[in-house]
Every structure is written in structure tokens, then in C-alpha cells.
């Protein structure tokens, strides 16, 4: 599943890891910005994922890839806009 700024992959896990619940992996390439910018994006995305983890399939791993331009868009449009973008990709994964 992909949008202009985010790509989401999800994978089914084996039986022994299901008890942990939904897990998130983040890929924020250097093209997104400096280390400070990349780490800030990771913190924001983890926070959003934690708030929505209970709504997702607990037997999946999710990998969220950030595309260049997302930090600038978040700065211009705000945190709520980022929440809507993440909800958009996670909603399509849940369907």
C-alpha cells in the first residue's frame, strides 16, 4: 500500500511471535533529511502507531517507509495531517 509520502508493507508472522501483538518497523532513508529530521519522523510515527496498534491485526508485522518530502509537508500542514496520512495507509491494510 502506498501514498505520496508513505509506503506500508505488512507480513504475517509465525505462531510463536503472535503474542507480542502488532509490530512496527520504520525505514526513513537519508534522502528524507538529516539525522535529526529522520529521528523526529520516527518518533512521531511510532507515537501514531502505538495509538492505533490495538485496531490492527495482531498477527502481522508492519513496515512503514517514509518518502522524501514528508517532513516538509508535516511542518507545513501539522501533526493532525500526518495522523490522517498514517490512518489512510493503516486503514487500507486493515481492510
HURA-V276898 format. One record per backbone hydrogen bond with DSSP energy under -1.0 kcal/mol. NH is the residue of the N-H (numbers start at 1). CO is the residue of the C=O. E is the energy in kcal/mol with one decimal. If there is no record, write none. Layout:
nh=NH co=CO e=E
nh=NH co=CO e=E
This chain:
nh=3 co=6 e=-3.2
nh=7 co=65 e=-2.2
nh=8 co=1 e=-3.5
nh=9 co=63 e=-2.6
nh=11 co=61 e=-2.4
nh=13 co=59 e=-2.3
nh=20 co=17 e=-1.4
nh=21 co=18 e=-1.6
nh=23 co=60 e=-1.2
nh=25 co=62 e=-2.8
nh=27 co=64 e=-2.4
nh=32 co=29 e=-2.0
nh=38 co=34 e=-2.8
nh=39 co=35 e=-2.6
nh=40 co=36 e=-2.0
nh=41 co=37 e=-2.2
nh=42 co=38 e=-2.2
nh=43 co=39 e=-2.3
nh=44 co=40 e=-2.2
nh=45 co=41 e=-2.6
nh=46 co=42 e=-2.5
nh=47 co=43 e=-2.1
nh=48 co=44 e=-2.1
nh=49 co=45 e=-2.5
nh=50 co=46 e=-2.7
nh=51 co=47 e=-1.5
nh=53 co=49 e=-1.1
nh=55 co=52 e=-1.2
nh=56 co=53 e=-1.1
nh=60 co=57 e=-1.1
nh=61 co=11 e=-2.8
nh=62 co=23 e=-2.9
nh=63 co=9 e=-3.0
nh=64 co=25 e=-2.9
nh=65 co=7 e=-3.3
nh=66 co=27 e=-2.6
nh=67 co=5 e=-2.9
nh=70 co=67 e=-1.5
nh=73 co=69 e=-2.0
nh=74 co=70 e=-2.6
nh=75 co=71 e=-2.3
nh=76 co=72 e=-2.1
nh=77 co=73 e=-2.7
nh=78 co=74 e=-2.8
nh=82 co=78 e=-1.2
nh=83 co=79 e=-2.3
nh=84 co=80 e=-2.1
nh=85 co=81 e=-2.0
nh=86 co=82 e=-2.4
nh=87 co=83 e=-2.6
nh=88 co=84 e=-1.9
nh=89 co=85 e=-1.8
nh=90 co=86 e=-2.7
nh=91 co=87 e=-2.5
nh=92 co=88 e=-1.4
nh=93 co=89 e=-1.4
nh=94 co=90 e=-2.0
nh=95 co=91 e=-1.2
